[in-house]
């Protein structure tokens, strides 16, 4: 899909029907929410809980597709010339992938399984970037067989593997961003060529007769300040210039990676990116701009509902056990440095006031279900008096949650179901 199509395909009037008719959504039940997504989702969760069998109180997600449409609107307005390639690792929920595909996004895949997930919803291979700088040879061969023809590299060994198994593949030289943007999860220690490695890598690709189509960087997952993009785009221009000095064909792709969040910092990041592009690539005709956002699209679109399966009172302290935890969806607390927000739903103990408005709050601890003390979700958190079979609802649970959970102790994260909903995009 052309970049100019991205400017309209995600707009509210046509984006929502497009999403609802996409392969991963069509035919599934999608609950309609009001304009206020948060309140609508809570009301939907209560109705789902009320309809559950007393013996079946498994955790579940609600995915608000209207939020996804609204975020694509926001992206298209703020960065109209930068095509998003959604980072599948963030959350591979099929309905989310299908919605983003319908809205015109490409996909950043890091493995054969992720590539297959995207192909499985009808996305063509030319909308995939194999954005893993270090790939197994068998997976490079697979990418060649199914026509994924754009990948990243940051070492001579990767050049040798690609030359052997996929010599027609276009390459993006991934370099280490000068600044990690105060990221929640820095990526520079693992991936990205250093400044002194740029020329040798370009020369190695040139000698191998591989096409280096452009460059790629990633300031880190969940970047907190925008200046990181400015420095990285300046460094990208230096790589473009180095390739020109070596007599290589003109580079045509600039991949600015991920690190975006959907909050107020996105406007700051977008402004910094546009200013840097104007400074370092002012007259670069034919330049394709791409990015690899993950949490920007996934984080706020998902809400998690968990059931309280146990309780203990120790003086003024309330301790609760819920049926999801650190080894499941809440792994984001450890691995993504997330801060989770819990809302009580006293659907069983206080049906006349399930939101617990006006109730006294107690210092509380919330544990996950496994037999490991590390499995502690909240400590010193203020909650009203709740009972077994009441619920705790967690907002903004779409980024690096279910995708990184395990089956430890027999509690299967992959078994958590997702209910689809749709608010009016805002």
GUZA-27425 format. One record per residue (C-alpha): residue in three letters; z, y, x. Coordinates in steps of 0.2 Angstrom, whole numbers, plus 5000, padded with zeros to 4 digits. Layout:
BEGIN
ALAZYX/...
REM end
This chain:
BEGIN
UNK500050005000/UNK499550175006/UNK500950305011/UNK500350424998/UNK500650294984/UNK502550284989/UNK502750464983/UNK502450414965/UNK502750234963/UNK504650244964/UNK504750394952/UNK505850364936/UNK504450354922/UNK503450224930/UNK504650144943/UNK505850064930/UNK504549974920/UNK503749914936/UNK505349844942/UNK505749754926/UNK504049674926/UNK504149614944/UNK504149424948/UNK505949414953/UNK506549514937/UNK505349474923/UNK506049344911/UNK507849364916/UNK509149454906/UNK509449634911/UNK510849724902/UNK510549904898/UNK511850034904/UNK512050214900/UNK511750364911/UNK513350344920/UNK513050194931/UNK514850164936/UNK515650174919/UNK514250064912/UNK514449934925/UNK516349924921/UNK515949904903/UNK514649774906/UNK515949674917/UNK517249684903/UNK515949614891/UNK515449474903/UNK517349434906/UNK517649424887/UNK516249304885/UNK516849184899/UNK517649014895/UNK519449024899/UNK519348894912/UNK517848974921/UNK518249134929/UNK517149134945/UNK516749294954/UNK515149374950/UNK514049524955/UNK513149654945/UNK511549724952/UNK511049894944/UNK509149904946/UNK509150084940/UNK510150134955/UNK508750054966/UNK507450154957/UNK508450314959/UNK508650274978/UNK506850254980/UNK506550414971/UNK507750494984/UNK506950414999/UNK505150474993/UNK505750654990/UNK506750665006/UNK505550565018/UNK503850565009/UNK502850515024/UNK504050375030/UNK503750205022/UNK505350105020/UNK505349925026/UNK506949855018/UNK508049755030/UNK508149585021/UNK509749535031/UNK510749665022/UNK510549585005/UNK509249455002/UNK509549444983/UNK507849394975/UNK507949524961/UNK508349664974/UNK506849614985/UNK505749604970/UNK506249774964/UNK505949854981/UNK504249764982/UNK503749834965/UNK504250004971/UNK503049994986/UNK504249945000/UNK503849845015/UNK505049715023/UNK505949705039/UNK506249515042/UNK507149435057/UNK506749245054/UNK505649125045/UNK506849105031/UNK506849295027/UNK504949295029/UNK504849145016/UNK506049245004/UNK504849395004/UNK503249285003/UNK504049194989/UNK504149344977/UNK502249374980/UNK502349504994/UNK500849485006/UNK501149455024/UNK500449625029/UNK501949715021/UNK503149625034/UNK503649675051/UNK504449535061/UNK505849655068/UNK506749535079/UNK506549575097/UNK506949395102/UNK506149255092/UNK506049065094/UNK504349005099/UNK504248895084/UNK504549055073/UNK503249155082/UNK501949015079/UNK502449015061/UNK502149205059/UNK500449185067/UNK500049045055/UNK500449145039/UNK499849315045/UNK501349415050/UNK500449525063/UNK501749655068/UNK503249625078/UNK504549705090/UNK504949655109/UNK506049725122/UNK505849605137/UNK504449525148/UNK504949345142/UNK504549395124/UNK502849455129/UNK502549285137/UNK503049195121/UNK501949305110/UNK500549295122/UNK500649105121/UNK500949085102/UNK500249245093/UNK499149345105/UNK498349435090/UNK499949505085/UNK500249695087/UNK501849745096/UNK503149885094/UNK504149915110/UNK505949935105/UNK506850045116/UNK508750085116/UNK509150245107/UNK510050365118/UNK511450395105/UNK512150265093/UNK512550395080/UNK514350345078/UNK513750195070/UNK514850065061/UNK513949935070/UNK513049985086/UNK511549885091/UNK511149955108/UNK512149835118/UNK511049685112/UNK509349765109/UNK508149895116/UNK507349925132/UNK508150045144/UNK507150195151/UNK506850115168/UNK506149965159/UNK504850055148/UNK503450065161/UNK503549885167/UNK503549815149/UNK502049925145/UNK501149865160/UNK501649675157/UNK500949695139/UNK499349775146/UNK499149635158/UNK499349505145/UNK498049595134/UNK499249625120/UNK499149775109/UNK500649885109/UNK500349975093/UNK501950085094/UNK503750095097/UNK505350055087/UNK507150105089/UNK508750085079/UNK510250205080/UNK511450075073/UNK511950015056/UNK512850145046/UNK512550295058/UNK513750445054/UNK512850585062/UNK511050645062/UNK510750705080/UNK510550525085/UNK508850525076/UNK508250685086/UNK508650605103/UNK507850445098/UNK506250525092/UNK506150625108/UNK506350465118/UNK504950385107/UNK503750525112/UNK504150495130/UNK503550315127/UNK501950365119/UNK501650475134/UNK501950335146/UNK500750225137/UNK499450365138/UNK499750385157/UNK499450195159/UNK497750215150/UNK498250105136/UNK497550125118/UNK498350265108/UNK499950215099/UNK499850235081/UNK501550175074/UNK503250255075/UNK504650145068/UNK506250245066/UNK507350095062/UNK508850105050/UNK510650165050/UNK510450265034/UNK511750275020/UNK511450345003/UNK512850475003/UNK512750655007/UNK512350615026/UNK510650555020/UNK509950735017/UNK510650785035/UNK509750635043/UNK508150665033/UNK508150845039/UNK508450805057/UNK507050675057/UNK505750795049/UNK506250925062/UNK506150805076/UNK504450745071/UNK503850925069/UNK504450955087/UNK503850795096/UNK502350735085/UNK501750905078/UNK499850865078/UNK499850675079/UNK498450625066/UNK498450455060/UNK500250415065/UNK501050285053/UNK502950315051/UNK504050175045/UNK505950145044/UNK507049995041/UNK508350045029/UNK509549915022/UNK511249975016/UNK510350135009/UNK509550034995/UNK510849894994/UNK512649954996/UNK512850054980/UNK511749954969/UNK513049804968/UNK514749784960/UNK515849634963/UNK517049564950/UNK518449444956/UNK519749354946/UNK521649354951/UNK522149174953/UNK523849194960/UNK525349324961/UNK526949344970/UNK528249474968/UNK529449524982/UNK530549674977/UNK529349814974/UNK527949734983/UNK526549644973/UNK525549514981/UNK523949444973/UNK522649314977/UNK520849334971/UNK519449204971/UNK518349294984/UNK518849355001/UNK518649385020/UNK517649225022/UNK516549275007/UNK515949435001/UNK517349535010/UNK516749485027/UNK516049665027/UNK517849725031/UNK517849625047/UNK515949625052/UNK515349795044/UNK516949895046/UNK516849925028/UNK518250005017/UNK518349925000/UNK518850014984/UNK519649904970/UNK519849944952/UNK520949844941/UNK520449764924/UNK521849694915/UNK520749614902/UNK522049474899/UNK523749554901/UNK523349724894/UNK521749714883/UNK522249874874/UNK522149964890/UNK521149864903/UNK520850004915/UNK522750024916/UNK522750214913/UNK524350294915/UNK525250134921/UNK526450134936/UNK525750094953/UNK526549974965/UNK526149944983/UNK525149784983/UNK524349664995/UNK522749564990/UNK522349404998/UNK520749304997/UNK520749114992/UNK520749025008/UNK522148955018/UNK522049075032/UNK523149225034/UNK521749325041/UNK520949315023/UNK521849485018/UNK520749605008/UNK521949745005/UNK523549795012/UNK524749935006/UNK523549964991/UNK524150054975/UNK523849944960/UNK524649934943/UNK525649774937/UNK524349644935/UNK524449464930/UNK523549294934/UNK521849294926/UNK521649484926/UNK520249554937/UNK519949664952/UNK518249754953/UNK517549814969/UNK516149954970/UNK514749974983/UNK514749794988/UNK512849764991/UNK512749785010/UNK513149645022/UNK514249555009/UNK513549395001/UNK512249385014/UNK513549355028/UNK514849255018/UNK515249075022/UNK515848915013/UNK517448905023/UNK518848805015/UNK517548745001/UNK517348924994/UNK515548954993/UNK514849124994/UNK513149074990/UNK513749004973/UNK514249184967/UNK513049234953/UNK512249404950/UNK512049484933/UNK510649604932/UNK510849774923/UNK509849944922/UNK510550114921/UNK509450274919/UNK508850314937/UNK509650484943/
REM end
